[in-house]
Every structure is written in structure tokens, then in C-alpha cells.
Amino acid sequence: MTYYHSRYGTATRRKKSRFGKVIYTILFILILGALGLAYQLWVTIFKPNTWVPDNEPLAFYVPSGTDYDGLKSLLYSHGVIINRKTFEWLAEKKKLTGNVKPGKYMIESGLNNNEVINLLRGGQQTPVKLIFNNIRTKQELAQSISSQIEADSLSIIRLLNDSSYLKVIGFNPQTVLALFIPNTYEVYWTMTAREFIDRMYMEYNKFWTTTRISKAEAIGLTPVEVSTLASIVDKETTKVDEMPAIAGVYTNRLKYGWRLQADPTVVFAWGDFDIRRVLNIHKMIDSPYNTYKYYGLPPGPICIPTIAAIDAVLNKEDNSYMYFCAKDDFSGYHVFASTNDQHIINANRYQRALDQLNIKN
């Protein structure tokens, strides 16, 4: 009996041992499989999957109305995504397919799929630094702005010429350039033309403080008229330190009922901004911007004036000058005169300098 029991027990132990090995093997395989799946999941979600040239962040633009297929085409055309299969798998799981947000995004090397998808799905745009300066016309402004945001130049021009819309904010198509204060503004690339104008109106109201408005009233001008005169001052000189003196000359002419006789307004009337020498034939043009022909300020600014020029008008120099003329040394500065006789002497000196250089127009 004892012998039989021993043999039976040994057989049972052998069966249990084999069964245990099978279980361990299965468990081992399952663990390996789980680890493999975990690794694959890690690769899909967290492994770096973007590349940009020279490791410099890439400005990536997604236009309004772009769908998921369009987004993929944009990403792939830039060569940004390394493993497209893992990106698309996670994009579908995280529902990027129906949540494409337009905007400007900065894509860096080494981002993982999860980071890229969260960036695009969440609309985490990088702001644009909107800058405009040295703008002469509405067309130039529209072109400059449309090159920096998504809104096209045509939609901007339409608003700049929309009398009904501009009337609501206190402007018209002739005075609207006074609305814009040259500066650097942080905006989103997806800004529309209407949003751009509305933002500029907000900035205009911030710029025209109680102090500036009071100074304008003290010289008998509205903010728009100040900007109009400042635009002339801006085109008369690039020397900020003499702007108040030139502003003083023009306010004197307005005060005594003289024509402004400002050459830059004639250039604007002709629309030929390459004119270097204003001749009598130029002064004959029949335009409300020709201040040789018409009294007072022109209908609106002849450019978007700089802040320096606006403040120069508001803080004009109280002088007795009625005339000024460019210096014959071509330094960019001017000589001033209170009498016509002295002005003629100064003007003749400058004309001779022009003739010596054979500058005809």
C-alpha cells in the first residue's frame, strides 16, 4: 500500500508541475504581449514624431475651412510628421478628424503625436506680431496687413471704403487712415478684416487719451485733423527733433488763413511718390489734396502718421515762422523764415543745389 501511494503521489506531482509550467508559460506570453502593446502604445503616443529643418520652430498655417484630410496634406507636404501611421491612429482616437482648428502654430522637432494633436485640436495658436509703418495709401495698408494675417486685402479694402460702416466709428473713406496708430500689435493669424478694424478702433481710443484730446482742442483741431496735419509733417521731414517747428509753421498758416502749400499733398494728389522736385505743373492739379490750390487741411491724412508726428503737432513749437525750405546740404533738415524775402533767399539756395545735381523731378 505504501509503495502504491508513493507512486501515485509522484505522478500527481508531475502533472501539477507540467500544469504549472503551462500556466507560467501562458502568463509569460501574456506579459510579453502586454509589454509589447504597452511599448507600441508608448511609441504611438509619446515617442517624438516631428522633424523640422535645422531644429528651428516651423510656422505652420492652417487656413479657415481646412478639414482633416487637408490638415494631413499640409503636415505631410512640410515633412513634419515622421510616422504617419501612428499619427493618424491617435488622431482618430482623439477625434482630431472632426476638430481641426485654423490658425498659426509653431511646430518644433521632437514633439510627440499627443502634443501635436493637442496643439491642433485645441487651437493653441501662436500670436502674430502685427506691424505696419510708412504706409501712404489704403491699398498699401491692406496689402501689408493681408501679408501678416489670414484676411485678404480685398476684404480689408472693402471695409476701408465702406462709408456706412466707417460712419459708425466716426470716420469716412478719406479720413480712415487717421484710425491707424503705427505700432506692434499681438493678434491671431485668423483675424478677419472686421476684427482687424475693430481692434484698431480700440487701440485708437486708447491712444487718444484725455491729455492728447485736450492738447488738440487747445490748437483748435480734432484728433482726425491732428492726424491729417501730422501726416504732412511726416512727409516733410524724417527728423523728429524738427517736427514741432514744422508743425508750428503749418498751424501759423492755418491761423492766418493761408494756404498750406505743402508739397507732400501735391505728391499725394498725383499719386506719384517718386516725385523728388515739385514743379509748377504739379501744383496745377485739380485735387482737394492740392493745398496750393485749396485752403485748409486736405480731406484726410496723406499717409498713416507716426506717433512722433502726431505728438509733434500736439506739442507744436510756438514760433513766428511762416516758411521753411530744405537745407542745401541735403542733410534732411530745413531752414525757417518769417518773411517771404528771407524764404526766397533760402529757396533759391536749395534750387541751385538741386540744379547742380541735375535733379529735375
VMD Tcl script that draws the C-alpha trace (Angstrom):
set ca {
  {0.00 0.00 0.00}
  {2.69 2.39 0.88}
  {4.54 1.83 -2.35}
  {1.42 2.40 -4.41}
  {0.63 5.62 -2.62}
  {4.14 6.87 -3.27}
  {3.92 6.20 -6.97}
  {0.52 7.88 -7.16}
  {1.78 10.92 -5.33}
  {4.76 11.23 -7.61}
  {2.58 11.10 -10.72}
  {0.28 13.71 -9.30}
  {3.19 16.00 -8.54}
  {4.50 15.57 -12.08}
  {1.12 16.51 -13.54}
  {0.93 19.58 -11.31}
  {4.44 20.55 -12.30}
  {3.61 20.32 -16.01}
  {0.39 22.27 -15.47}
  {2.29 24.97 -13.58}
  {4.80 25.29 -16.38}
  {1.99 25.73 -18.88}
  {0.42 28.41 -16.69}
  {3.74 30.20 -16.27}
  {4.38 29.98 -19.97}
  {0.98 31.43 -20.76}
  {1.46 34.15 -18.19}
  {4.89 34.92 -19.60}
  {3.48 35.16 -23.11}
  {0.65 37.37 -21.91}
  {3.08 39.63 -20.08}
  {5.29 39.85 -23.15}
  {2.26 40.66 -25.23}
  {1.13 43.29 -22.76}
  {4.59 44.79 -22.68}
  {4.65 44.80 -26.46}
  {1.29 46.51 -26.62}
  {2.35 48.97 -23.94}
  {5.50 49.77 -25.87}
  {3.56 50.17 -29.09}
  {1.12 52.44 -27.30}
  {4.01 54.46 -25.88}
  {5.52 54.74 -29.34}
  {2.20 55.88 -30.77}
  {1.51 58.47 -28.09}
  {4.77 59.61 -26.55}
  {7.65 58.86 -28.89}
  {8.95 62.02 -30.65}
  {7.38 62.10 -34.10}
  {8.10 65.52 -35.62}
  {11.05 66.91 -37.54}
  {11.77 70.40 -38.82}
  {14.87 71.62 -40.69}
  {17.76 72.94 -38.60}
  {15.73 72.38 -35.42}
  {14.17 75.81 -35.94}
  {10.46 76.01 -35.00}
  {8.32 75.92 -38.13}
  {5.46 78.39 -38.58}
  {2.63 76.15 -39.70}
  {-0.57 77.77 -41.03}
  {-3.96 76.07 -41.13}
  {-6.41 78.17 -43.21}
  {-10.04 78.54 -42.13}
  {-12.22 75.78 -43.54}
  {-9.43 73.19 -43.61}
  {-10.72 69.66 -42.92}
  {-8.80 66.69 -41.56}
  {-7.63 65.50 -44.97}
  {-6.46 69.00 -45.78}
  {-4.64 69.19 -42.47}
  {-2.83 65.94 -43.17}
  {-1.84 67.15 -46.63}
  {-0.38 70.32 -45.12}
  {1.54 68.44 -42.44}
  {2.88 65.87 -44.86}
  {3.82 68.41 -47.52}
  {6.05 70.12 -44.96}
  {7.58 66.76 -43.99}
  {6.77 67.47 -40.36}
  {5.37 64.07 -39.36}
  {7.84 61.17 -39.26}
  {5.49 58.21 -38.71}
  {2.19 58.96 -40.40}
  {0.53 55.69 -39.37}
  {0.87 56.27 -35.62}
  {-0.13 59.91 -36.01}
  {-3.32 59.06 -37.89}
  {-4.24 56.27 -35.45}
  {-4.03 58.58 -32.45}
  {-5.65 61.47 -34.34}
  {-8.71 59.33 -34.93}
  {-8.79 58.12 -31.32}
  {-8.56 61.71 -30.04}
  {-11.15 62.91 -32.57}
  {-8.89 65.40 -34.33}
  {-10.65 64.30 -37.51}
  {-13.66 66.48 -36.67}
  {-11.93 69.20 -34.63}
  {-9.45 70.90 -36.94}
  {-8.88 74.48 -35.76}
  {-7.45 77.11 -38.13}
  {-4.52 79.25 -37.07}
  {-0.79 79.73 -36.94}
  {1.06 77.04 -34.98}
  {4.72 76.66 -34.18}
  {5.88 73.08 -34.74}
  {9.17 72.04 -33.15}
  {11.32 68.98 -33.67}
  {10.79 66.23 -31.12}
  {7.10 66.71 -30.40}
  {5.15 63.51 -29.89}
  {1.84 62.71 -31.53}
  {-0.10 63.58 -28.40}
  {1.47 67.04 -28.21}
  {0.88 67.79 -31.89}
  {-2.73 66.62 -31.79}
  {-3.48 68.56 -28.60}
  {-1.91 71.65 -30.17}
  {-4.02 71.45 -33.33}
  {-7.23 70.18 -31.78}
  {-7.11 72.77 -29.01}
  {-6.45 75.67 -31.38}
  {-3.38 76.68 -29.37}
  {-2.31 79.36 -31.85}
  {0.92 81.30 -31.65}
  {0.13 85.05 -31.77}
  {1.32 87.13 -34.72}
  {3.24 90.38 -34.25}
  {1.24 92.72 -36.48}
  {3.35 95.66 -37.65}
  {2.66 98.45 -40.11}
  {4.54 101.68 -40.75}
  {5.44 104.01 -43.61}
  {2.03 103.43 -45.18}
  {0.82 106.00 -47.73}
  {-2.48 104.63 -49.01}
  {-5.34 102.34 -48.07}
  {-4.16 99.91 -50.74}
  {-0.70 99.73 -49.18}
  {-2.25 99.19 -45.76}
  {-4.49 96.38 -46.99}
  {-1.57 94.65 -48.70}
  {0.65 94.98 -45.64}
  {-1.97 93.62 -43.25}
  {-3.08 90.77 -45.52}
  {0.53 89.59 -45.71}
  {0.50 89.15 -41.92}
  {-2.95 87.74 -41.16}
  {-5.40 85.44 -42.94}
  {-7.77 88.21 -44.10}
  {-7.23 89.05 -47.77}
  {-6.51 92.59 -48.97}
  {-9.82 92.83 -50.85}
  {-11.89 92.27 -47.69}
  {-9.84 94.92 -45.89}
  {-10.16 97.45 -48.71}
  {-13.92 96.93 -48.83}
  {-14.22 97.93 -45.18}
  {-11.87 100.89 -45.62}
  {-14.19 102.16 -48.36}
  {-17.46 101.27 -46.64}
  {-18.94 104.67 -45.75}
  {-21.81 103.23 -43.68}
  {-19.55 101.06 -41.56}
  {-16.93 103.78 -41.09}
  {-19.55 106.36 -40.12}
  {-20.48 104.27 -37.10}
  {-16.93 104.58 -35.75}
  {-16.56 108.24 -36.68}
  {-14.61 108.07 -39.94}
  {-15.11 108.10 -43.69}
  {-13.09 106.70 -46.61}
  {-10.99 109.90 -46.74}
  {-10.21 110.14 -43.01}
  {-9.92 106.44 -42.18}
  {-6.10 106.41 -42.27}
  {-6.25 108.52 -39.09}
  {-7.71 105.46 -37.34}
  {-4.43 103.55 -37.50}
  {-1.70 104.15 -34.96}
  {1.62 102.59 -36.12}
  {2.81 100.13 -33.52}
  {3.34 96.43 -32.91}
  {0.17 94.55 -32.04}
  {-0.21 90.96 -30.90}
  {-3.07 89.28 -32.76}
  {-4.09 85.86 -34.02}
  {-3.41 84.98 -37.63}
  {-7.07 84.02 -38.15}
  {-8.16 87.63 -37.53}
  {-10.80 88.78 -40.03}
  {-10.87 92.18 -41.74}
  {-13.70 93.29 -39.43}
  {-11.82 92.10 -36.36}
  {-8.74 93.99 -37.54}
  {-10.62 97.28 -37.94}
  {-12.40 96.78 -34.62}
  {-9.07 96.15 -32.88}
  {-7.57 99.28 -34.43}
  {-10.58 101.30 -33.25}
  {-9.97 100.05 -29.73}
  {-6.27 100.98 -29.97}
  {-7.21 104.40 -31.40}
  {-9.40 105.14 -28.39}
  {-6.63 104.03 -26.05}
  {-4.12 106.27 -27.83}
  {-6.31 109.36 -27.78}
  {-6.16 109.97 -24.06}
  {-7.80 112.89 -22.30}
  {-4.45 114.67 -22.35}
  {-3.99 114.33 -26.11}
  {-7.59 115.36 -26.80}
  {-7.15 118.44 -24.60}
  {-4.00 119.44 -26.49}
  {-5.83 119.03 -29.81}
  {-8.65 121.25 -28.59}
  {-6.12 123.86 -27.46}
  {-4.86 124.28 -31.04}
  {-8.36 124.15 -32.49}
  {-8.12 120.75 -34.14}
  {-9.95 117.44 -33.84}
  {-7.96 114.21 -33.43}
  {-8.56 113.40 -37.11}
  {-7.35 116.86 -38.13}
  {-4.28 116.44 -35.94}
  {-3.51 113.17 -37.72}
  {-4.07 114.82 -41.10}
  {-1.62 117.62 -40.30}
  {0.79 115.09 -38.73}
  {0.78 113.10 -41.98}
  {2.00 116.21 -43.81}
  {4.68 116.84 -41.18}
  {5.78 113.21 -41.52}
  {6.33 113.60 -45.24}
  {8.13 116.93 -44.84}
  {10.86 115.58 -42.59}
  {12.32 112.43 -41.11}
  {13.98 114.47 -38.38}
  {11.88 114.05 -35.25}
  {13.60 116.95 -33.49}
  {12.39 119.49 -36.06}
  {8.83 118.17 -36.42}
  {7.42 120.57 -33.78}
  {8.90 123.53 -35.69}
  {7.32 122.43 -38.98}
  {4.03 121.81 -37.19}
  {4.31 125.35 -35.86}
  {4.66 126.75 -39.40}
  {1.56 124.95 -40.63}
  {-0.57 125.90 -37.63}
  {0.51 129.52 -38.22}
  {-0.67 129.30 -41.81}
  {-4.00 127.84 -40.70}
  {-4.33 130.53 -38.05}
  {-3.80 133.37 -40.54}
  {-5.92 131.83 -43.28}
  {-3.08 130.98 -45.64}
  {-3.00 128.03 -47.97}
  {-0.80 125.32 -46.51}
  {1.13 125.00 -49.80}
  {2.57 121.67 -48.70}
  {4.49 119.79 -51.38}
  {3.69 116.34 -49.94}
  {-0.02 116.92 -50.52}
  {0.65 117.61 -54.19}
  {2.68 114.42 -54.47}
  {-0.23 112.54 -52.89}
  {-2.68 114.15 -55.30}
  {-0.59 112.99 -58.27}
  {-0.15 109.52 -56.79}
  {3.45 109.52 -57.98}
  {5.53 109.01 -54.87}
  {8.78 109.11 -56.82}
  {8.48 112.87 -57.42}
  {11.51 114.49 -55.80}
  {11.03 118.02 -57.06}
  {7.55 119.57 -57.09}
  {7.23 121.83 -60.15}
  {4.63 124.42 -61.10}
  {2.91 121.93 -63.38}
  {2.43 119.60 -60.43}
  {0.82 122.40 -58.44}
  {-1.84 122.85 -61.12}
  {-3.57 119.51 -60.47}
  {-7.22 119.95 -59.50}
  {-7.49 117.88 -56.37}
  {-8.82 118.60 -52.87}
  {-5.44 117.32 -51.69}
  {-3.64 120.11 -53.58}
  {-3.01 122.59 -50.77}
  {-1.51 125.06 -53.25}
  {-4.96 125.32 -54.81}
  {-7.32 124.84 -51.85}
  {-7.36 126.38 -48.39}
  {-7.28 124.43 -45.14}
  {-6.38 120.85 -44.48}
  {-6.84 118.18 -47.14}
  {-9.83 115.80 -46.77}
  {-7.77 113.32 -44.75}
  {-4.27 112.06 -43.99}
  {-1.86 111.62 -46.90}
  {-0.26 108.70 -45.04}
  {-0.61 106.94 -41.72}
  {1.25 109.40 -39.48}
  {3.79 108.26 -36.94}
  {3.20 108.72 -33.24}
  {6.16 111.12 -33.22}
  {4.49 113.35 -35.82}
  {1.14 113.31 -34.03}
  {2.76 114.31 -30.77}
  {4.81 116.95 -32.61}
  {1.58 118.60 -33.77}
  {0.06 118.36 -30.31}
  {3.23 119.90 -28.87}
  {3.93 122.25 -31.75}
  {6.60 124.87 -31.44}
  {5.20 128.36 -30.84}
  {7.20 130.26 -33.42}
  {6.67 133.12 -35.86}
  {7.80 131.17 -38.91}
  {5.59 131.13 -41.98}
  {8.04 129.43 -44.35}
  {10.57 126.65 -44.41}
  {12.79 125.13 -47.04}
  {15.11 122.11 -47.24}
  {18.73 122.89 -46.46}
  {21.04 122.93 -49.44}
  {23.40 120.46 -47.73}
  {20.77 117.71 -48.22}
  {21.06 116.80 -44.54}
  {17.33 116.34 -44.36}
  {16.93 119.36 -42.13}
  {15.21 122.64 -43.01}
  {15.79 126.36 -42.68}
  {12.93 128.53 -41.43}
  {11.89 132.06 -42.24}
  {9.33 134.58 -41.01}
  {9.39 136.72 -44.14}
  {8.92 135.93 -47.80}
  {12.15 137.74 -48.73}
  {14.23 135.50 -46.49}
  {12.36 132.44 -47.70}
  {13.14 133.27 -51.33}
  {16.84 133.51 -50.48}
  {16.68 130.09 -48.79}
  {14.63 128.54 -51.60}
  {16.95 129.82 -54.32}
  {19.93 128.39 -52.49}
  {18.23 124.97 -52.38}
  {17.16 125.16 -56.03}
  {20.75 125.84 -57.10}
  {21.86 122.77 -55.15}
  {19.24 120.67 -56.97}
  {20.36 122.05 -60.33}
  {23.98 121.19 -59.59}
  {22.94 117.58 -59.04}
  {20.74 117.71 -62.16}
  {17.64 116.72 -60.17}
  {14.72 117.72 -62.39}
  {11.81 115.94 -60.79}
}
mol new
graphics top color blue
foreach p $ca { graphics top sphere $p radius 0.5 }
foreach p [lrange $ca 0 end-1] q [lrange $ca 1 end] { graphics top cylinder $p $q radius 0.2 }
display resetview
